[in-house]
């Protein structure tokens, strides 16, 4: 496959004439992703990993392009596909002084808001502002059903106040989006950086950290898991068996066939904290540590589980070949879970410019895209993402995959992204 070099005449010199923002060159980076995917298609995953959980037959190929940037940079929160709209709420939003323009002072970070919601129409490539959530939901977890988005708990102010609120955003028959309250979580169940999913009429929440864990210098106890029956009038949150992965944050999660699947996550490696503090005190360039996979003292995980509401039990799955956490997921054909990026404790690099650095290279997080097949219990490699972000939001309308916002590593907009990544699905 040949890719025309006439797409952007300044790719090599990395001027930003072809960029959709002042920090990233979409034309150059889409071209590079296309060629990386060709290279990886000729490199079986079994060359890198062995075992029965590895497959060299990925279900799809992805052809990447870009959509219209989100009006405000964002990361974290909840986002998913409802109908033909990607709906986003909660999390952290960067209130730009002049949207689409550099900060006038490179040291000045834009104000952060947590009371924002938007929808992205995947057919018209357009954005609509939605009603604000009924509570500030920073570092929240949540999920979506076919017609509603759910926000659950979140991080309290100054890590002191436990947030027990949960709310639902639904589109009315007249086409208006409306918020309504759900039952509060029991005391002690409030959290942030957890996972949630709507599985077989149950809204399930597990993992994450409580409000006392802003600084994790000791091993933490696992957070209790709960579920709420969405179809039963008057239902309340009920305790379910503990998540078997122990104390951890931000695993990738997806609902397939009415069951909640979780992959990876991270926890602090307390035994490494002191040595990491000494490493930071050396004042070495950050890329030296990151390039060697020592970005911090955390332990990224590969473990995978699923929760069945019918049996009310968790079960073990084949481990992911890579550690994965804070990435997004997309479910295809009620069978495949596509994993869209992760921190991996390794940065990825694209054409662009980091904040406060010369133009040329812009830094993102892990950019691997791979699939898990729930029928075969196997993993296969899909390729690369144009931009490796964490806490971004991914969904599919059946013909395309959409990834919106997220946290990069370049420093612009309080380290929030505006990119809308779009991939056409081509089944193998």
C-alpha positions in Angstrom: 0.0 0.0 0.0 1.4 3.4 -1.0 0.6 6.6 1.0 1.0 9.8 -0.9 3.7 12.1 0.6 1.9 15.0 -0.9 -0.6 14.9 2.0 1.7 17.4 3.9 4.8 18.9 2.4 6.2 19.9 5.7 6.1 16.6 7.6 9.8 16.1 7.9 10.5 19.7 9.2 7.5 19.3 11.5 6.0 22.7 10.9 2.4 22.8 12.0 0.9 23.9 8.7 -1.1 20.7 8.5 -2.2 20.4 12.1 -5.7 20.6 13.4 -4.3 22.1 16.6 -1.1 24.0 17.4 0.4 21.0 19.2 -0.3 18.0 16.8 0.0 17.4 13.1 -2.9 15.1 12.3 -1.9 14.6 8.6 1.6 13.4 9.4 0.4 11.2 12.3 -2.4 9.5 10.4 0.1 8.7 7.7 2.6 7.2 10.2 -0.1 5.2 11.9 -1.2 3.7 8.6 2.3 2.6 7.9 2.9 1.3 11.4 -0.2 -0.8 11.1 1.1 -2.3 7.8 4.4 -3.2 9.5 2.6 -4.8 12.5 0.2 -6.7 10.2 3.3 -8.5 8.9 4.6 -9.2 12.4 2.5 -11.9 14.1 1.8 -11.3 17.8 3.2 -14.8 18.5 6.6 -13.4 17.6 6.4 -11.4 20.8 4.3 -13.6 23.1 3.7 -17.3 23.3 0.9 -19.3 24.9 -2.6 -20.5 24.1 -4.0 -17.0 24.9 -2.3 -15.5 21.8 -3.9 -15.4 18.3 -2.4 -14.2 15.1 -5.9 -13.6 13.6 -7.2 -10.2 14.6 -10.9 -9.7 13.9 -10.6 -6.2 12.2 -8.3 -3.7 10.5 -8.8 0.0 11.3 -8.4 2.9 8.8 -7.9 6.1 10.7 -9.0 9.7 10.2 -9.9 12.6 12.4 -13.2 14.2 13.4 -14.0 17.8 14.5 -12.2 18.5 17.8 -14.2 18.6 21.0 -15.0 22.3 21.9 -13.2 22.1 25.3 -10.3 19.8 26.1 -11.3 17.0 28.5 -10.2 13.9 30.2 -11.6 11.4 32.8 -15.4 11.3 33.4 -17.8 9.0 31.5 -18.4 8.8 27.8 -20.0 6.2 25.5 -22.2 5.7 22.4 -25.9 6.2 22.8 -27.6 5.8 19.4 -25.4 7.7 17.0 -24.1 10.1 19.6 -21.0 9.9 21.8 -22.2 11.4 25.1 -19.6 12.8 27.6 -20.2 14.0 31.1 -18.3 14.5 34.4 -14.5 14.4 34.5 -12.2 17.4 34.0 -12.7 20.0 31.3 -10.3 22.8 30.3 -12.1 26.1 29.9 -9.9 27.6 27.2 -9.5 31.4 27.0 -9.4 31.2 23.2 -10.5 27.8 21.9 -8.0 26.4 19.4 -5.3 28.9 20.2 -2.1 28.5 22.3 -2.1 29.9 25.8 -0.7 33.4 25.7 1.5 32.5 28.6 3.1 29.1 28.3 3.2 28.8 32.1 -0.5 29.6 32.4 -2.8 26.6 32.7 -6.4 27.0 31.7 -9.1 26.8 34.4 -10.6 23.4 35.1 -14.3 22.7 35.3 -16.2 19.6 36.3 -19.8 20.6 35.4 -19.7 20.0 31.7 -21.5 17.6 29.3 -21.4 17.3 25.5 -22.6 15.0 22.8 -20.9 14.3 19.5 -23.1 13.4 16.5 -21.1 10.8 14.6 -23.2 11.3 11.5 -22.9 15.1 11.2 -19.5 15.4 12.9 -20.9 18.1 15.1 -21.0 19.0 18.9 -23.9 19.9 21.1 -23.7 21.2 24.7 -25.8 19.2 27.1 -27.2 20.0 30.6 -24.6 20.0 33.3 -24.5 17.0 35.7 -26.3 17.6 39.0 -23.1 17.2 41.0 -19.4 17.9 40.3 -18.1 14.5 39.2 -14.3 14.6 39.1 -12.5 11.3 38.7 -15.8 9.7 38.6 -16.7 6.2 37.2 -19.7 5.4 35.2 -21.3 3.4 32.4 -24.0 3.5 29.7 -27.0 1.4 28.8 -28.7 1.6 25.3 -30.4 4.9 26.2 -28.7 6.4 29.3 -25.4 7.5 30.8 -24.7 6.9 34.5 -22.4 8.8 36.7 -21.3 7.1 40.0 -19.6 8.8 42.9 -16.2 10.5 42.2 -13.4 12.2 44.1 -14.5 14.4 47.0 -13.1 17.9 47.6 -9.6 17.8 48.9 -9.9 14.0 49.3 -12.0 14.6 52.5 -15.6 14.3 51.6 -17.0 11.0 50.4 -19.2 11.4 47.4 -22.1 9.0 47.5 -24.2 10.6 44.7 -25.1 8.9 41.4 -27.2 10.2 38.5 -28.5 9.2 35.1 -28.6 11.2 31.9 -31.4 10.1 29.4 -32.8 11.5 26.2 -36.5 12.2 26.4 -39.0 11.3 23.6 -39.0 14.9 22.6 -35.2 14.8 22.1 -34.1 16.6 25.2 -31.4 15.3 27.5 -32.4 15.2 31.2 -30.7 14.3 34.4 -32.3 12.4 37.2 -31.0 11.1 40.6 -30.2 7.5 41.4 -30.1 6.0 44.9 -27.0 7.1 46.9 -24.2 4.6 47.5 -23.9 3.2 51.0 -21.5 5.0 53.3 -18.0 3.5 52.7 -18.8 2.7 49.0 -17.9 6.1 47.5 -14.8 6.0 45.4 -12.9 7.3 42.3 -10.8 5.6 39.6 -13.1 2.5 39.8 -15.0 0.7 37.1 -18.6 0.4 36.3 -20.8 -1.3 33.7 -24.5 -2.0 33.0 -24.7 -5.8 32.9 -28.0 -7.6 32.5 -30.1 -4.8 34.0 -27.6 -4.2 36.9 -25.4 -1.2 37.3 -22.2 -2.7 38.8 -19.3 -0.8 40.4 -16.0 -2.3 41.6 -12.3 -1.5 42.3 -11.1 2.1 42.7 -9.9 4.1 45.7 -11.6 5.7 48.7 -11.3 9.3 49.7 -8.4 8.6 52.1 -6.1 7.4 49.4 -4.8 10.6 47.8 -1.3 9.6 48.7 -0.8 5.9 48.5 2.2 5.1 50.7 0.8 1.9 52.1 -1.0 -1.1 50.6 -4.7 -0.3 50.5 -7.6 -2.6 51.1 -9.8 -3.5 48.2 -13.0 -1.4 47.7 -16.3 -3.4 48.1 -18.2 -4.1 45.0 -21.9 -3.2 44.6 -24.7 -3.4 42.1 -28.1 -1.6 41.5 -31.0 -3.3 39.8 -32.1 -0.7 37.2 -35.4 -2.3 36.3 -36.7 -2.9 39.9 -38.7 0.0 41.4 -37.3 1.1 44.7 -34.1 -0.9 44.4 -31.0 0.1 46.4 -27.3 -0.7 46.0 -26.5 -4.2 47.2 -23.2 -5.7 48.1 -21.8 -8.4 45.7 -18.7 -10.6 46.0 -15.5 -8.7 46.3 -13.6 -8.0 43.1 -10.9 -10.8 43.0 -8.2 -8.5 41.6 -7.7 -6.9 45.0 -6.9 -3.2 45.6 -6.4 -1.5 42.3 -7.4 1.5 40.2 -8.5 2.1 36.6 -8.7 -1.3 34.9 -10.1 -1.4 31.4 -13.7 -2.6 31.5 -16.4 -3.6 29.0 -19.8 -5.3 29.1 -20.2 -8.2 26.6 -23.2 -10.6 26.6 -24.6 -9.2 29.8 -21.3 -9.7 31.7 -18.8 -7.2 33.0 -15.2 -7.8 31.8 -12.2 -6.2 33.5 -8.5 -6.1 32.3 -5.4 -4.9 34.1 -5.4 -1.9 36.3 -2.7 -0.5 38.5 -1.7 -0.2 42.2 1.2 1.5 43.9 4.3 -0.6 44.4 5.1 0.5 47.9 8.4 -1.3 48.0 9.6 0.9 45.1 8.4 4.2 46.4 11.5 5.2 48.3 13.8 4.3 45.4 11.6 6.2 42.9 11.7 9.3 45.1 15.5 9.2 45.1 15.5 8.7 41.3 13.4 11.8 40.9 15.7 13.8 43.2 18.6 13.1 40.7 17.0 15.6 38.4 17.5 13.5 35.3 15.5 14.3 32.1 12.0 12.8 32.4 12.4 10.9 29.1 15.3 9.0 30.6 13.1 7.4 33.3 10.0 7.1 31.1 12.0 5.6 28.2 13.0 2.8 30.5 9.5 2.1 31.8 10.1 3.7 35.2 7.7 6.6 34.9 6.7 6.1 38.6 6.5 3.5 41.3 3.2 2.0 40.3 2.6 -1.6 39.3 0.6 -2.0 36.1 -1.3 -5.3 35.9 -2.3 -7.9 33.3 -4.9 -9.8 35.2 -8.4 -10.2 33.7 -11.8 -11.2 35.2 -15.5 -11.2 34.4 -18.6 -10.8 36.6 -21.8 -12.6 35.8 -24.9 -11.0 37.4 -26.8 -14.2 36.9 -24.5 -16.3 39.1 -23.4 -13.3 41.1 -19.8 -14.6 40.7 -16.4 -13.4 39.4 -14.3 -15.7 37.3 -10.7 -15.6 36.0 -9.8 -15.0 32.4 -6.5 -15.3 30.5 -4.1 -12.5 31.4 -3.6 -9.7 28.9 -0.2 -9.9 27.1 0.5 -6.3 28.0 -0.1 -4.4 31.3 -3.1 -2.2 30.6 -4.9 0.5 32.5 -6.8 3.7 32.1 -7.3 2.9 28.4 -10.7 2.7 26.6 -12.6 -0.2 25.2 -14.9 -0.9 22.3 -17.1 -4.0 22.0 -17.6 -5.4 18.5 -20.2 -8.1 17.5 -20.9 -8.8 21.1 -17.7 -10.9 21.1 -14.6 -8.8 20.8 -13.2 -6.3 23.3 -10.9 -3.8 21.6 -8.4 -2.1 24.0 -7.6 1.4 22.9 -4.3 2.6 24.5 -2.9 2.5 28.1 -0.2 4.3 30.0 2.1 1.2 29.8 4.6 3.3 31.7 6.0 4.1 28.2 5.4 7.2 26.2 4.6 7.3 22.5 5.7 10.1 20.2 4.1 11.9 17.3 4.8 14.9 15.0 3.9 18.1 16.9 5.1 20.1 19.9 5.1 19.5 23.7 4.2 22.5 25.8 7.3 24.6 26.5 9.5 22.6 24.1 10.7 23.3 20.5 8.4 22.0 17.7 9.1 18.6 16.3 7.8 15.9 18.7 4.6 15.7 20.8 4.3 13.1 23.6 1.4 10.8 24.3 0.9 7.6 26.3 0.7 4.0 25.2 -0.7 3.6 21.7 -1.3 -0.2 21.4 -4.6 -1.4 20.1 -5.4 -5.1 20.6 -8.5 -7.3 20.8 -9.8 -9.9 23.3 -12.1 -12.7 22.0 -14.5 -13.8 24.7 -15.3 -17.0 22.8 -11.7 -18.2 22.4 -10.2 -16.4 25.5 -7.4 -15.1 23.2 -5.8 -11.8 22.4 -4.7 -10.5 19.0 -3.0 -7.4 17.8 -4.8 -4.7 15.9 -2.1 -2.1 15.5 -1.5 1.5 16.7 -3.7 4.5 17.6 -3.0 7.9 16.1 -2.8 9.3 19.6 -2.2 7.2 22.8 -4.4 8.8 25.5 -5.7 7.6 28.8 -9.1 8.3 30.4 -10.4 9.1 26.9 -13.8 7.8 25.7 -14.4 5.3 23.0 -17.5 3.9 21.2 -18.7 2.5 18.0 -21.8 3.0 15.7 -21.2 -0.3 14.0 -19.2 1.0 11.0 -16.7 3.3 12.8 -14.9 3.6 16.1 -14.7 7.0 17.8 -12.2 8.1 20.5 -12.6 11.5 22.1 -10.4 13.5 24.4 -8.4 12.0 27.1 -5.1 12.6 28.9 -1.9 12.9 26.8 1.6 13.6 28.0 2.3 16.8 26.2 1.2 19.3 28.9 -1.1 21.5 26.8 -4.5 22.5 28.3 -3.6 21.2 31.7 -2.7 17.9 30.0 -6.0 17.4 28.3 -6.7 16.6 24.6 -9.2 17.8 22.1 -8.7 15.1 19.4 -11.5 13.1 17.9 -10.0 9.9 16.5 -12.1 8.0 14.0 -11.5 4.5 12.5 -13.4 2.8 9.8 -13.9 -0.9 10.6 -12.7 -3.5 8.0 -13.5 -7.1 9.1 -10.9 -9.7 8.3 
